[in-house]
């Protein structure tokens, strides 16, 4: 479970779409407050998903090869296949000129509520779903599993947290470096999406197939 959560959390935190949006929010008026609203909404989404799964399982992992366990593994396998297909599709698709999202020009006037809603919209729900299917195996009687769940939520939020704190502590330096990062992310957005989709999909497929046959 821990290895799966590390891979999924890393794939989530490295996603280019939400990181680009977050940088734009930080550069806007009241950027730190908007960034905080986005960050807290992002983290809350992850915590709520984990909490719902834990409530359904009662904090006790289902028996190996039982119906709930098999269903969770099958869900991870389906997500892994979907990510592989999506990554392959994006890789074969002819390159398109980058177009800024329509909402980019309205970031300065965005409210805190809009910033929070944007975090929900940009959440990579396929990966979050894979995380939820993995959390099914969490045993809340084990302290290590508590740490694993907490670490997963923090890891999936790490990039946002680092940028938020950097902007608070060194706003001028942060603005210059984050603008450079934004430019790089926009230039390499497709490559990042393809790479993360293929790697995460391959991992999920491999671990799910292994869990089903052993």
C-alpha positions, 0 to 999 in steps of 0.5 A: 500500500505504501509504495502505491500511495507514494507513486500516486501522491508523486504523480498528483503533485507533479501534475502541470495543470494545477501547478500552472494555475496555482502559480497564476493565482499566486501572481494575482492580486491577493495572491497569497490568500487565493493560493491558500484557498486553493491549497486548503481546498485541494488538501480537503478534497484528498482528506475527504476522499480518504475519510470516506473510504475509511468510513466504508471499510471501518478502518479494517482492510478486507480479506485478500481475494474477497469481493471488496478487495478484488473490486478495489484491485480491479478499479486500480487496474481499470484506472491504470489501463485508462491512464496508459490509453490516455497517455498513448493517445496524447503521445500520438496526437499531433502537437497543437499550439498552446492556448492559455485557458479561458479563465487565465485573464480573470485570475486577478478578479477571482474570489477566494471561493473561485480559487477553492473551486478551481482546486476541485476542478483541477484535481486529477480525479483518476489518480485520486480514485486510484488512491482511494482504491489503495486506501481500502487496504488501510488498517487504522489499528496500525500507526504506520498506516496512519502515517502512510495516509497522512503522508499521501495527502501531504505528498499530493499537496507538496508542490503547492505547499512549497510554492505557497511558503516560498511566496510568503517568505521571499515574494520577490525571488519567488515571483521571478522563479515561479514565472520561469517555472510557469513558462517551462511548464507551459512549454512541456505540459504535454510531455509531462502529462504523457510521462506521468500518465504512462508511468503511473498507469504502468505501475498501477497495472503491474501492481494490480495484476500481481495482486490479482494473481497471487 
